[in-house]
Amino acid sequence: MSGFSRRDFIRSTAATAAASSLAQAAQEQPAGTPAAKQRDIKMSLKIGMIQEGDTLLEKFRIAKAAGFDGVELDSPGIPPVQDVRDACSDTGLIVPGVVGSFHWHDQLAHPDAAARERGEAALATAIRDCRAVGGSTVLLVPAVVGPTVDYDDAWTRSTAAIERALPLAQELGVAIALENVWNNFLLSPMEASRYVDQFKSPHVGWYFDVGNIVAYGWPPQWVKILGPRILKLDVKEYSRAKLDQEGRWAGFSVPIGEGDCQWTETMAALDDVGYAGWASAEVGGGDSTRLAEIARRMKTVLNA
């Protein structure tokens, strides 16, 4: 990976899918019709959102038919690797990355050393799983600050844990992508940037969740400051009006494109920092009709 930037690293995993999609779009475009603006962003969704299909292959086929280019899996706990590879081969879908299934309970900054050790072991498993299924990122919540975890301890412990995981990530060509969530940690884009930069590695970056920011910030501002540290995007919506009227979690109960994510400004900011890669839906899933609606809304906001 010598000489590769974070952006180069993530772009390389999406290049084949992007080329195929653009070629197909060109073939379908009527002669003489001006091409619509299409950003080089591929769409995925979380495996748990696909609520039809009895087998992994059936679920991948449903995701493909709905309009997605990839599916993210949870790790530890991914399906058998050969089943994943077969589903990808059959459908042409990609597994762009895996989502840590451990970081809320076996936290890397947990006050109990045994829990921290389990978290580090699970992170190593997720890195290996990601490599095995052809992904490029492990989504990680690095720490959770609370009554039993001080802010400075969260920084120190999680930094040490990620540093210990980095040699494996570098060896396997997988990046650790830190998500902004409601974990009372890394609450400004400047602080988030500083946290990433301390590792001095393209194998640590940011998994920017657009909707999660809105309760305490403005997405375009975060994009501008995080810049090339952004490895992937999570797509959901958030309404400040619902936050004010119904409570914090109610803010998520609006369809993509009908809240306060400032999609036009956010996407313009992503253009400015040169983002190209994956955007993954992280909303309530459902049947084929529901997934197709999510894909349609994603396409609209990603090309706003």
Secondary structure, 3 states (H helix, E strand, C coil): CCCCCHHHHHHHHHHHHHHHHHHHHHHHCCCCCCCCCCCCEEEEEEHHHECCCCCHHHHHHHHHHHCCCEEEEEECCCCCHHHHHHHHHHHCCECCEEEECCCCCCCCCCCCHHHHHHHHHHHHHHHHHHHHCCCCEEEECCCCCECCECHHHHHHHHHHHHHHHHHHHHHHCCEEEEECCCCCCCCCHHHHHHHHHCCCCCCEEEEEEHHHHCCCCCHHHHHHHHHHHEEEEEECCCCHHHHHHHCCHHHHCCCCCCCCCCHHHHHHHHHHCCCCEEEEECCCCECHHHHHHHHHHHHHHHCC
